[in-house]
Amino acid sequence: PIPSGLIPFPVPGTLLTSSRGVYTVGSLIGDGQYGSVYECLGPFDQPYALKMLRPANKPYEKVKEEWALEMKRLDSFRHPNIVYIHDAFEENFLFYLALERCDTSLRGLMMERGALSPPLFSEIARQLLLALQYLHDNGLVHSDLHSGNVLLSQVNTWPIVKLTDFGVAHQLDGSHWFR
């Protein structure tokens, strides 16, 4: 069945169930044109970033297709500098991706610290370029590269960079991805 009317988005405390277990939605940590990202505790009390694809007045089948496409991209491209997908599921006509939880985005770090030290800047750039080279070597262009889609962990010791949000990525040869 295709939904009609408004579908409520999750709020903190909402429980969502997938075949892998129950996710407890926390606070909103990111919001973009195509999705919202929530802090979340999943199975075995593990922290996740839970991305919900925003319908944005698109037909249900179109949103489902975009979700499946992003899920396949994240599952196909495994690299230390690409965010890891742990789960993907649908509940109440909304589509979710349970992703590796990082500490902050490059945007958030720059807002917090201002200019980055040359060694930190160089290491972030190096890891980001490794991820982009991997994608390009495998025929994919990210197409939405900005500081909000560059995630970071362990910034206070030595950063680990994770590229995220492959919703508008496309093939280098111009062909469609998995269609």
JODAJO-V515408 format. One record per residue. N is the residue number from 1. RES is the residue in one letter. SS is DSSP state (H for helix, E for strand, C for the rest). OMEGA is omega as a letter, one per 40 degrees, with the letter a starting at -180 (NA if undefined). Layout:
n & res & ss & omega
N & RES & SS & OMEGA
N & RES & SS & OMEGA
This chain:
n & res & ss & omega
1 & P & C & i
2 & I & C & a
3 & P & C & i
4 & S & C & a
5 & G & C & a
6 & L & C & i
7 & I & C & a
8 & P & C & i
9 & F & C & i
10 & P & C & i
11 & V & C & i
12 & P & C & a
13 & G & C & i
14 & T & C & i
15 & L & E & i
16 & L & E & a
17 & T & E & i
18 & S & E & i
19 & S & C & a
20 & R & C & i
21 & G & E & a
22 & V & E & i
23 & Y & E & i
24 & T & E & a
25 & V & E & i
26 & G & E & a
27 & S & E & i
28 & L & E & a
29 & I & E & i
30 & G & E & a
31 & D & E & i
32 & G & C & a
33 & Q & C & a
34 & Y & C & a
35 & G & E & i
36 & S & E & i
37 & V & E & a
38 & Y & E & i
39 & E & E & a
40 & C & E & i
41 & L & E & a
42 & G & C & i
43 & P & H & a
44 & F & H & i
45 & D & H & i
46 & Q & C & i
47 & P & E & i
48 & Y & E & i
49 & A & E & a
50 & L & E & a
51 & K & E & i
52 & M & E & i
53 & L & E & a
54 & R & C & a
55 & P & C & i
56 & A & C & i
57 & N & C & i
58 & K & C & i
59 & P & C & a
60 & Y & H & a
61 & E & H & i
62 & K & H & i
63 & V & H & i
64 & K & H & i
65 & E & H & i
66 & E & H & i
67 & W & H & a
68 & A & H & i
69 & L & H & i
70 & E & H & i
71 & M & H & i
72 & K & H & i
73 & R & H & a
74 & L & H & a
75 & D & H & a
76 & S & H & a
77 & F & C & i
78 & R & C & a
79 & H & C & a
80 & P & C & a
81 & N & C & i
82 & I & E & a
83 & V & C & a
84 & Y & C & i
85 & I & E & a
86 & H & E & a
87 & D & E & i
88 & A & E & a
89 & F & E & i
90 & E & E & i
91 & E & E & i
92 & N & C & i
93 & F & C & i
94 & L & E & a
95 & F & E & a
96 & Y & E & i
97 & L & E & i
98 & A & E & a
99 & L & E & i
100 & E & E & a
101 & R & C & i
102 & C & C & a
103 & D & C & a
104 & T & E & i
105 & S & E & i
106 & L & H & i
107 & R & H & a
108 & G & H & i
109 & L & H & a
110 & M & H & i
111 & M & H & a
112 & E & H & a
113 & R & H & a
114 & G & C & a
115 & A & C & i
116 & L & C & i
117 & S & C & i
118 & P & H & i
119 & P & H & i
120 & L & H & i
121 & F & H & a
122 & S & H & a
123 & E & H & i
124 & I & H & i
125 & A & H & a
126 & R & H & a
127 & Q & H & i
128 & L & H & i
129 & L & H & i
130 & L & H & i
131 & A & H & a
132 & L & H & i
133 & Q & H & i
134 & Y & H & i
135 & L & H & a
136 & H & H & i
137 & D & H & i
138 & N & C & i
139 & G & C & a
140 & L & E & i
141 & V & E & a
142 & H & C & i
143 & S & C & i
144 & D & C & a
145 & L & C & i
146 & H & C & a
147 & S & H & i
148 & G & H & i
149 & N & H & i
150 & V & E & a
151 & L & E & a
152 & L & E & i
153 & S & E & i
154 & Q & C & a
155 & V & C & a
156 & N & C & i
157 & T & C & i
158 & W & C & a
159 & P & C & i
160 & I & E & a
161 & V & E & i
162 & K & E & i
163 & L & E & a
164 & T & C & i
165 & D & C & a
166 & F & C & a
167 & G & C & a
168 & V & C & i
169 & A & C & i
170 & H & E & a
171 & Q & E & i
172 & L & C & a
173 & D & C & i
174 & G & C & a
175 & S & C & i
176 & H & C & a
177 & W & C & i
178 & F & C & i
179 & R & C & NA
